[in-house]
Amino acid sequence: MFGRNKQNIGGLEAKRRRRIWIIVSSVLVLVLVAAASVVAILKPWTEEFRHGGLTIADPPWPVKPVPQVAPAPVTAPAATTNGLTAALAPVVGNPDLGIFAGSVSDGDTGKVLWTMDADKAMIPSSTAKILTTAAGLLALPDDHRLTTKIVAGATPGQIVLVGGGDPTITAQPDGKGYYPDAPKLQDLVAQVKASGQRVDSIVVDNSAYSGPNFAPGWETSDIAGGSIAPMDAVMIDGGRLDPLVEYSPRTPTPALDAGKKLAAELGVDQAKVTLGTAPAGAAQLAAVQSAPLRERMLQAMVHSDNVLAEAIGREVAVASGQEASFTGAVTAMSTVLQAAGFDLAGLKISDNSGLSTEDHIPPRLLNRVLTVAALPANADAQGNSAGGQGNSTADPASDKAGGSPLAPLLDYLPVAGGTGSLANRYVDRDRDGAGWIRAKTGTLSVSSALVGYVLDRDGRVLTFALMSNDRPPEVSRPALDAVANALRNCGCS
């Protein structure tokens, strides 16, 4: 939306400049004619200026910033089930939604207000990242970092690049790769050189991850399509062949390619780069750390980065005592969420990004995670209403003294018409939702979804999970946007 406005402004400026040149020639005559009278007016001022008699006014008072974003009013009337049902009826019956299921709750009380097949297990596509991020917030400190090391090898002249699960390292000459604040390959190179270690060969240790590096339900065509790379424990710019392009084709051998990039920087023959493991107790020669977890979760959510989401899932697995594999990450995520009080009935997933077509999540669960994130401190959940989960005495994952630890999740969601995967939606249609709806998108060839929250016309926070299956995204996404837009326009008290 902002890019479009900028272009429009640029076009107006160009037209304005052309008009100025046209007008100047006709106005110039009038200016010359008026010059004599203008001199008579200016002359006393100019004489006074020459003799130092000009009085300079005091500087203007400083401009004070005025906040433009205000919290939702605590006095906003609550939406009702009848009001929401009436508001949504014209849009939820759209055949473009295909197989549709959804759930809407009050963000202040947690009460479920509207459902449609909310327990139906749906292909979630990238909205599955909500569960991965929630588990990350519950299981890890938000400043957690991953370390990539270089250690001495088993033979003289050999070094080992030891992956620590960080896919964000960049080899860009200026250190500015795809991910903000990413660790730099050049820093590893500089440390190795400073150590005085002779380097003739490089081993890449990928053993921090175990099991297959490609999940069930993934398509190998998505590697060339730029949606995913095989999950190795070390990567350069998420395995992108063009480090600065979001959906650049990815490499099918990320760890080996990282070793070859390191070899190129150290002047080592790339034929002498192999996969292997570091010797026990090897001396460390160099190390770099990832950006904090909170920054990586933000990138994974706003830009729907599948590689980052999978890496975060393994990070949760390691913290939970599980193996860093697809199975371990899914098990850890489920265990963390269940321990926090969430009802996982109907959940069946094979990965942590939602790229797998074998994933199934009921909208009830996704909406409940967002509701708990939105609940204010000391709120009482009323999730039993309308088939919801929860109870009247305790909120899942809630800290009564300070609100939910899931609250940061709300800030990780794209803004309709403004950021990330929602930047180009709510621009040409359903514009009432632009800037008001924040939601995680999900898009596969057979699935589209929106899970997030919105301020309705009465100023009340509504959380929602809207899921469509069996329609192509170019058909279902506009229909989903219309449903969320109806929530924004709802004065449903």
DACOR-V182971 format. One record per residue. PHI is phi as a letter, one per 30 degrees, with the letter a starting at -180 (none if undefined). BURIAL is b if it has 9 or more other ideal C-beta (glycine too) atoms within 8 Angstrom, else e. Layout:
phi:PHI burial:BURIAL
phi:PHI burial:BURIAL
This chain:
phi:none burial:b
phi:d burial:e
phi:d burial:e
phi:d burial:e
phi:d burial:e
phi:d burial:e
phi:d burial:e
phi:d burial:e
phi:d burial:e
phi:d burial:e
phi:d burial:e
phi:d burial:e
phi:d burial:e
phi:d burial:e
phi:d burial:e
phi:d burial:e
phi:d burial:e
phi:d burial:e
phi:d burial:e
phi:d burial:e
phi:d burial:e
phi:d burial:e
phi:d burial:e
phi:e burial:e
phi:d burial:e
phi:d burial:e
phi:d burial:e
phi:e burial:e
phi:d burial:e
phi:d burial:e
phi:d burial:e
phi:d burial:e
phi:d burial:e
phi:d burial:e
phi:e burial:e
phi:d burial:e
phi:d burial:e
phi:d burial:e
phi:d burial:e
phi:d burial:e
phi:d burial:e
phi:d burial:e
phi:e burial:e
phi:d burial:e
phi:d burial:b
phi:d burial:e
phi:d burial:e
phi:d burial:b
phi:d burial:b
phi:d burial:e
phi:c burial:e
phi:i burial:e
phi:c burial:e
phi:d burial:e
phi:c burial:e
phi:c burial:e
phi:d burial:e
phi:d burial:e
phi:d burial:e
phi:d burial:e
phi:d burial:e
phi:d burial:e
phi:d burial:e
phi:c burial:e
phi:d burial:e
phi:c burial:e
phi:e burial:e
phi:c burial:e
phi:c burial:e
phi:c burial:e
phi:d burial:e
phi:e burial:b
phi:d burial:e
phi:d burial:e
phi:c burial:e
phi:d burial:b
phi:d burial:e
phi:d burial:b
phi:d burial:b
phi:c burial:b
phi:e burial:e
phi:d burial:e
phi:d burial:b
phi:d burial:b
phi:e burial:b
phi:d burial:e
phi:d burial:b
phi:c burial:b
phi:e burial:e
phi:d burial:e
phi:c burial:b
phi:d burial:b
phi:c burial:e
phi:d burial:e
phi:d burial:e
phi:d burial:b
phi:d burial:b
phi:i burial:b
phi:d burial:e
phi:b burial:b
phi:b burial:b
phi:a burial:b
phi:a burial:b
phi:b burial:b
phi:b burial:b
phi:d burial:b
phi:d burial:b
phi:c burial:b
phi:c burial:b
phi:i burial:b
phi:d burial:b
phi:d burial:b
phi:c burial:b
phi:a burial:b
phi:b burial:b
phi:b burial:b
phi:h burial:b
phi:d burial:b
phi:c burial:b
phi:d burial:b
phi:d burial:b
phi:c burial:b
phi:d burial:b
phi:d burial:b
phi:h burial:b
phi:d burial:b
phi:d burial:b
phi:d burial:b
phi:d burial:b
phi:d burial:b
phi:d burial:b
phi:d burial:b
phi:d burial:b
phi:d burial:b
phi:d burial:b
phi:d burial:b
phi:d burial:b
phi:d burial:b
phi:c burial:b
phi:b burial:b
phi:d burial:e
phi:d burial:b
phi:c burial:e
phi:d burial:b
phi:b burial:b
phi:c burial:b
phi:c burial:b
phi:c burial:b
phi:b burial:b
phi:b burial:b
phi:b burial:b
phi:d burial:b
phi:d burial:b
phi:d burial:e
phi:b burial:e
phi:e burial:e
phi:i burial:e
phi:c burial:b
phi:b burial:b
phi:b burial:b
phi:d burial:b
phi:c burial:b
phi:d burial:b
phi:c burial:b
phi:j burial:b
phi:c burial:b
phi:c burial:b
phi:c burial:b
phi:e burial:b
phi:c burial:b
phi:c burial:b
phi:d burial:b
phi:e burial:e
phi:d burial:e
phi:i burial:e
phi:c burial:e
phi:c burial:b
phi:d burial:b
phi:c burial:b
phi:d burial:e
phi:h burial:e
phi:d burial:b
phi:d burial:b
phi:c burial:b
phi:d burial:b
phi:d burial:b
phi:d burial:b
phi:d burial:b
phi:d burial:b
phi:d burial:b
phi:d burial:b
phi:d burial:b
phi:d burial:e
phi:d burial:e
phi:d burial:e
phi:i burial:e
phi:d burial:e
phi:d burial:e
phi:b burial:b
phi:c burial:e
phi:a burial:b
phi:b burial:b
phi:c burial:b
phi:c burial:b
phi:c burial:b
phi:c burial:b
phi:d burial:e
phi:d burial:b
phi:c burial:b
phi:b burial:e
phi:i burial:b
phi:d burial:e
phi:c burial:e
phi:b burial:e
phi:d burial:b
phi:e burial:e
phi:i burial:b
phi:d burial:b
phi:c burial:e
phi:d burial:e
phi:d burial:e
phi:d burial:b
phi:d burial:b
phi:d burial:e
phi:d burial:e
phi:i burial:b
phi:d burial:e
phi:a burial:b
phi:b burial:b
phi:e burial:b
phi:d burial:b
phi:c burial:b
phi:d burial:b
phi:b burial:b
phi:b burial:b
phi:c burial:b
phi:h burial:b
phi:i burial:b
phi:i burial:b
phi:d burial:b
phi:d burial:e
phi:c burial:e
phi:d burial:b
phi:c burial:e
phi:c burial:b
phi:e burial:e
phi:c burial:e
phi:d burial:b
phi:e burial:b
phi:c burial:b
phi:d burial:b
phi:d burial:e
phi:b burial:e
phi:d burial:b
phi:d burial:b
phi:d burial:b
phi:d burial:b
phi:d burial:b
phi:d burial:b
phi:d burial:b
phi:d burial:b
phi:d burial:b
phi:d burial:b
phi:d burial:b
phi:d burial:b
phi:c burial:b
phi:i burial:e
phi:c burial:b
phi:e burial:e
phi:d burial:e
phi:d burial:e
phi:c burial:b
phi:c burial:b
phi:b burial:b
phi:c burial:b
phi:a burial:e
phi:b burial:e
phi:d burial:b
phi:d burial:b
phi:d burial:e
phi:i burial:e
phi:d burial:b
phi:d burial:e
phi:d burial:e
phi:c burial:b
phi:a burial:b
phi:a burial:b
phi:b burial:b
phi:b burial:b
phi:d burial:b
phi:d burial:b
phi:e burial:b
phi:e burial:b
phi:e burial:b
phi:d burial:b
phi:d burial:b
phi:d burial:b
phi:e burial:b
phi:d burial:b
phi:d burial:b
phi:d burial:b
phi:d burial:b
phi:c burial:b
phi:h burial:b
phi:d burial:b
phi:d burial:b
phi:d burial:b
phi:d burial:b
phi:d burial:b
phi:d burial:b
phi:d burial:b
phi:d burial:b
phi:e burial:b
phi:d burial:b
phi:d burial:b
phi:d burial:b
phi:d burial:b
phi:d burial:b
phi:d burial:b
phi:c burial:b
phi:i burial:e
phi:c burial:b
phi:d burial:e
phi:d burial:b
phi:b burial:b
phi:e burial:b
phi:d burial:e
phi:d burial:b
phi:d burial:b
phi:d burial:b
phi:d burial:b
phi:d burial:b
phi:e burial:b
phi:d burial:b
phi:d burial:b
phi:d burial:b
phi:d burial:b
phi:d burial:b
phi:d burial:e
phi:d burial:b
phi:j burial:b
phi:d burial:b
phi:d burial:e
phi:c burial:b
phi:e burial:e
phi:j burial:b
phi:d burial:b
phi:b burial:e
phi:b burial:b
phi:c burial:b
phi:b burial:b
phi:c burial:b
phi:c burial:b
phi:i burial:b
phi:d burial:b
phi:d burial:b
phi:d burial:e
phi:d burial:b
phi:d burial:b
phi:b burial:b
phi:b burial:b
phi:d burial:b
phi:e burial:b
phi:e burial:b
phi:d burial:b
phi:d burial:b
phi:d burial:b
phi:d burial:b
phi:d burial:b
phi:d burial:b
phi:d burial:b
phi:d burial:b
phi:d burial:b
phi:d burial:b
phi:e burial:b
phi:d burial:e
phi:e burial:e
phi:i burial:e
phi:d burial:b
phi:c burial:e
phi:d burial:b
phi:b burial:b
phi:d burial:b
phi:d burial:b
phi:d burial:b
phi:h burial:b
phi:i burial:e
phi:d burial:b
phi:c burial:b
phi:j burial:b
phi:b burial:e
phi:d burial:e
phi:c burial:e
phi:b burial:e
phi:c burial:b
phi:e burial:b
phi:h burial:b
phi:c burial:b
phi:c burial:e
phi:d burial:e
phi:d burial:e
phi:b burial:e
phi:i burial:e
phi:d burial:b
phi:d burial:e
phi:d burial:b
phi:e burial:b
phi:e burial:b
phi:e burial:b
phi:d burial:b
phi:d burial:e
phi:d burial:b
phi:d burial:b
phi:d burial:b
phi:c burial:b
phi:e burial:b
phi:i burial:b
phi:b burial:b
phi:b burial:e
phi:h burial:b
phi:d burial:b
phi:c burial:b
phi:d burial:b
phi:c burial:e
phi:c burial:b
phi:i burial:b
phi:c burial:b
phi:c burial:e
phi:b burial:e
phi:h burial:b
phi:d burial:b
phi:d burial:e
phi:d burial:b
phi:d burial:b
phi:i burial:e
phi:c burial:b
phi:d burial:b
phi:b burial:b
phi:a burial:b
phi:d burial:b
phi:c burial:b
phi:b burial:b
phi:b burial:b
phi:b burial:b
phi:d burial:e
phi:c burial:b
phi:a burial:b
phi:b burial:b
phi:a burial:b
phi:b burial:b
phi:b burial:b
phi:a burial:b
phi:b burial:b
phi:a burial:b
phi:c burial:b
phi:d burial:b
phi:d burial:e
phi:d burial:b
phi:i burial:e
phi:c burial:b
phi:d burial:b
phi:c burial:b
phi:c burial:b
phi:a burial:b
phi:b burial:b
phi:b burial:b
phi:b burial:b
phi:b burial:b
phi:b burial:b
phi:i burial:e
phi:b burial:b
phi:d burial:e
phi:d burial:b
phi:d burial:e
phi:c burial:b
phi:d burial:b
phi:d burial:b
phi:e burial:b
phi:d burial:b
phi:d burial:b
phi:e burial:b
phi:d burial:b
phi:d burial:b
phi:d burial:b
phi:d burial:b
phi:d burial:b
phi:d burial:b
phi:d burial:b
phi:d burial:b
phi:d burial:b
phi:c burial:e
phi:c burial:b
phi:d burial:b
